[in-house]
Amino acid sequence: MTPKPSAPGSARRHRGWRAAGALALAAVLGLAFWGYRSPEMQIHWENLAALCGF
């Protein structure tokens, strides 16, 4: 079986969706990390160490 050659416009469309997805992922991750800057959302390393058994 040989793969069908895709149209040039199809490759451009896939590249656009991939870029939009990467941009959306970066925005979501950026907002999530920005949320950790607030005092009530900061990680308390003592609690994390206690959860890990240290």
C-alpha positions as CSV (number, residue, x, y, z in Angstrom):
1,M,0.0,0.0,0.0
2,T,1.3,3.4,-1.0
3,P,0.2,6.5,0.9
4,K,-1.8,9.0,-1.1
5,P,0.1,12.2,-1.8
6,S,-1.5,15.0,0.1
7,A,-2.3,18.3,-1.4
8,P,-0.1,21.3,-0.6
9,G,-2.9,23.1,1.0
10,S,-3.5,20.2,3.4
11,A,0.0,20.3,4.7
12,R,-0.3,24.1,5.3
13,R,-3.6,23.5,7.1
14,H,-2.1,20.8,9.4
15,R,0.9,23.1,10.1
16,G,-1.5,25.9,11.1
17,W,-3.5,23.7,13.5
18,R,-0.3,22.4,15.0
19,A,0.9,26.0,15.6
20,A,-2.5,26.9,17.0
21,G,-2.4,23.9,19.4
22,A,1.2,24.7,20.5
23,L,0.2,28.3,21.2
24,A,-2.9,27.2,23.1
25,L,-0.8,24.8,25.2
26,A,1.8,27.4,25.9
27,A,-1.0,29.9,27.0
28,V,-2.6,27.3,29.3
29,L,0.7,26.3,30.9
30,G,1.8,29.9,31.3
31,L,-1.5,30.7,33.1
32,A,-1.1,27.7,35.3
33,F,2.5,28.7,36.3
34,W,1.4,32.3,36.8
35,G,-1.3,31.0,39.2
36,Y,1.4,29.6,41.4
37,R,2.7,33.1,42.1
38,S,-0.3,33.9,44.3
39,P,0.4,33.1,48.0
40,E,-2.4,30.7,48.5
41,M,-1.3,28.6,45.5
42,Q,2.4,28.4,46.3
43,I,4.0,25.0,46.8
44,H,5.0,24.3,50.4
45,W,8.0,22.0,50.1
46,E,7.6,20.7,53.6
47,N,4.2,19.3,52.7
48,L,5.5,17.8,49.5
49,A,8.3,16.1,51.4
50,A,5.9,14.7,53.9
51,L,3.8,13.3,51.1
52,C,6.9,11.6,49.7
53,G,7.8,10.1,53.1
54,F,10.7,12.3,54.0
